[in-house]
């Protein structure tokens, strides 16, 4: 049997199509959303078989994107290549921004609101005031966005401030990297008062970081996105308008369930369907397990020891395991602390911060045996961070494990001096919070150990570009200046020659320091 050549096969297909006696219309939509190589292959395919009898191709695409893709294989003659294939080009008129805005608002007006407390008029007014619809370039994007918004509105259980949710969903749909940036740097965005970030250098650094992120946007209008970001985060508005003042505060933002509220920020990120996201089913398995081996099997099966997964774990546990308590799980987390640190892309600071956040969700709910806290089979750092987290999560009660922390601090001092500095600095950074008084007792215990306390003072002295010394704001984000000054005076009543210079520096600076942090 001889093989048929392509011409013979083509003639047979043509004959069959002719016998059908009907026109065949093949529609290929959204060509401009394909990768360059896929666009090239589609046009080559259409060119090679476009002359079948009774067959019509309708190709829908954005001309600029497709032309650029074809330029790469046609030596910058993509437009001429299209002209050879497309016999009847039909150019649809572009909708202007006014028309797009009208279409978007009309569709929003038809929305079915599932929340009883939603003020529909306030929501729509916010959309208009902040020119929300200005982000869209075509009806397809509007429909895509609204489909996601409708679905997620019906899927979330808690009532959120719908305008904030609409903005953050817009970022999620069209600029996922920017959406992840906001989530990963929540400490920059949360807070409802008009406050800075510390020294002017830090304010400029944060503003530069946000500007770089906005400049890297791929889809949405950069200026509109900047305005929308400002509209939901008062601290970002402060960065761009230093004269800005609002009477709104954390209480009001919390009452309205707004994203800028530290209490509700994480609620806006519950729904995330990316491949590397930890799902509720995984957390449910952790809740049901009760042994070291079971926990380890779950962590290995779902790659929870990997950097990105482990960073997600605190947030997911706070959402899906709010009442979870297990001493065995705590001991398991202690046991893998060093294992996680061995990963090249997981810095010591990242590990401490992530561990602190994770353990804070369950610390204080389950009593831990004092003997286990002093058991040297577990990493020293993990046990210390657990004590910190206990006192952070159980803030309304007296200090936990004071005696044990003092013993562990003495143990820490037995290590190399530079290593101790690195660890203490990472511990303090991990403790960062805007609720200063919750950590006051921890600093009092630091102050009772003069060697540890002096190392802390050394660590947080830095120099600016003019070689002038200053106190790193991260220290003062944990303890109010006047309280720190009092602790220094009580701990170093008779400083040694080695201590005197640094102690005097702090006492002088703190005497003149005007706190930027609201009391």
Beta strands, then each sheet from edge to edge (+ up, - down):
strand 1: 24-28
strand 2: 55-59
strand 3: 461-463
strand 4: 469-471
sheet 1: 1+ 2+
sheet 2: 3+ 4-
end
